Amino acid sequence: MKSTLIIRNAGAALAAVLIMTSTTAVAQEGPVASRNSAGYIRLTVARRALYQVHYPLLGVEGRQITVNEVMAGLPNGSALTFWDPAAQAYATGQANEVKLMGAWTPGTNNLCGRAFWLQVGNSVQANFDIYLIGEAPDAWTTPTATVTLAPCGVNSLSLVGYVYPLATRWTATSISSNVSENSSIMIFDPATKQYQTAVKRSGTWNADPLLQPGQSFWLNSRNVETWTEVKPYVYP
């Protein structure tokens, strides 16, 4: 899954447009409308492939974002599956989303801030672009963000993503330092259909994967049930 991040500043006291990808940042002059910054994350996904997805953006002016708004172009047979960390089970029924006969059902789940599995349906078209749209968490509304994790346990799993729309090394996160020995993360590779795994032993992680915007992963945190991150960027 390829990921590109584009953020457009709309701050009342600022008059620049910041366009970001994983490797470049360009500032341009432009009009402003409101305080926050809006933009999108573009994900390129392949037919019949499975992905761990995370939506690290907020709905514009607090509104919900549904699957119909960002994944209407995916083929029939596509599905979103959510994980319930408290029950340690996948959600059932209307808590998930499936596209059949050209329509998502139920089409009402709010995606903002959530992690989920995406299964892309079969199609004659090989690839599809998905645009995760919304506002970037900012210094006024979310200078810190907290995610509730699964109850502590040897085999307890949470499906999560880095809460801010920024590519970040795993060991740069607060929780990588806070979790106990034998905690682990697993990132699914849709190309190989295998997991990239990092485990903490003797106070050190044996790998340091790069967490991309729009990507989620399994986390077994052993001793921690909440994950709090301070906003890592100045803008916005």
N, C-alpha and C positions, 0 to 999 in steps of 0.2 A: 504494500500500500504506500503510494507516494503522497507526501503531505506538503502543502504550501500554505503559509500564513500571510494574510493581508489585513492590516489594521489601518483604518482611516480615522484620524483625529477630528473630533467635532467639538473640542473644548471651547468654552466661551472666551477664555483668555488667551487662546492659542490660535494660530492661523496657518498651521502646517498640516500636510497629509503625509503620514509615515507609512511606507509600504515595506513590509518585512517578508523575507523568505528565510529559509534555514541558513542561508549564507550571506544575504545582502540586506542593507537598509538604505532607503532613499527618501529624502525629505523634499516635498514640493509645496509651493504656495497654493492656497485654495480657500474657499469660503468656509465658515463655521456655522453651526446651528445649535449645538447644545454642549454640555460639559463633558460627557463621556465620549469614548472612542468606540466606533463600530467597525466591523469588518467581517472577514470570513476565513475559514480554513478549507482549502480544497483537498479532498481525498480522491485519489484515482483507484478504483476497485475493479476487479475482474469478475466475469461471469462464473457462477458456480463456486466462488471462493468464500472463505470464512474469515472474518476479521474481528479483532477486539477494538472497539471504538469508544472514545470518550469525547464529551461535548463540553469543553472548558469555557464556553461563552455564556453570557446572560442574555435573556430576551430583551429586545429593545424596549426601554421604558418599563421593564419588568414583566412584559407579556410572555406567555408561553410560546415555545417553538415545538411544532409537531412534525411527525414524519412526513406528512403531506407537503410541508413547506420545503423540505431539504432533500427528500428522496423520491419525489414523484416520478422521476425518470427511470428508476430501477425496474427490472422486468418482473413479471408475475413469478411467484414462488419465492420472492425475497422475503426475509423475515428478520425481525429484531427480537432478541431474547434478553430479558433482564434477570439479574441474580439478586436473590434476597439474602443478605449476609446474616441477618438474625436467624432465619430458618435454615440457613445453609442448604438452600435448594433454589432451583430455577423457578421464577414466577410462572403462573399458569393463566390460561384463558385471556381475558381482556387486558391483563397487565402486560401482555406482549403485543407485538404487531406483526401482521402478515399481509402480503399483497397478493390478491387473487382477483381475476377478471378485471384488472386495471385499477383496482381501488385498495387502499390500505384499510385494514380492519383491526381495532376500532378507529385508528387514526387520531386518537385524542391524547395519547401519552405525551407529557411534557419531557423533552429530551435535555433541556438545559442543565448542565452540571452533572449529568448522569453518565455511567459507563454501561456498555451492553455489547452483546455479540451481534454482528451483522452477517447474515447469510445472503449472498447475492444469487438471485435466480438464474436459470439458464436462458440464453438468448443467442441470436445470430450475431449480435454486437459483442465484441470481445471485452471492451472496457467502458466504464462509466465514471463521470466526475460527480462527486457529491460536494455541496457547499454548506458547511456548518456556519450559519450566520448568527450574528448577535453583537452584544457589547462586551468589550474586554473588562474584566474586573478592575476597578480603579482604587485610588487612594481614599476616596470619599465613601464609597459603598462597601468595598471589601478589601481593606488594607491587610486583613488576615482572613484566611478561609479554613474552615474545619470540615473534615469528612468523617462520618461515623463508620467505623470498621466492624468486622465480625467479632463476636464474643471471643475472648482469648481462648486458645486451645491449640494443641499440637497440629491438628488438621483443619483448623478454621480458615476459610478463604474469603477474601474480599475482592471484588472486581472493581478496580479504581483507575484513575488517571491523575496526572499532575494537574492541580486545580487551576493553574494559570496558563494562558496560551503562549507558552515559551518553551522551546527545546531546552531540556535540562538534564544534566547527568544525574543518575540515580543517587550517587553519593553526595550530591549537593543538596538533597532534600533533608528536611529535619528528621523525618521518620527513619531514614537509613541509619542515623546515629542513635535514635531512641529505642529501636527494637532490640530484643535480646538475641542471644546466640541461637543459631539454627533457624532464624527467620529467613524467608526467601521471597523472591519475586519470580514470576514466569511470564514471558512475553511470547505470544504466539506468532510464528512466521507463516503467513498464508502461502508463501511460495513453496516452502519445504514441508508444511503441515507439522512442524515440530516447535517445541518451546525453547527459547533462550532462557536459561535459568541462572540466577545469582543467589548465593547463599552466604549468610554471615557466620563466620567461624573465627574464634579467637579474636573477636572485635574487628575483624576485617572482612569486607565483601570480596568474594573471589572473582567478581566481574563488575563492571560499571557501565551498564547499558545507557544509551542516550534515549530519554523519554521524549517522543515527538508530540507536538500538538495534534489532537485528534486520535491519539493512541491510548488504549487502556491495557491493563495487565492484571494478573492474579497477584495478590499479596497475602502471605501468611505472616502476620506480625507477632505471633506468639503472645507477647505481654502487653500490647498497646491496643486500645479500642477506639482511639480518636487520632486523627492526623491533622495537625495544624501547620499551615505554611504562611509566612509573611510574604507579601507581594514583592517579588524579586526585581522589579524594574521601576524606573522612575516615571516612565511614560505609560499610560496617562496618569 
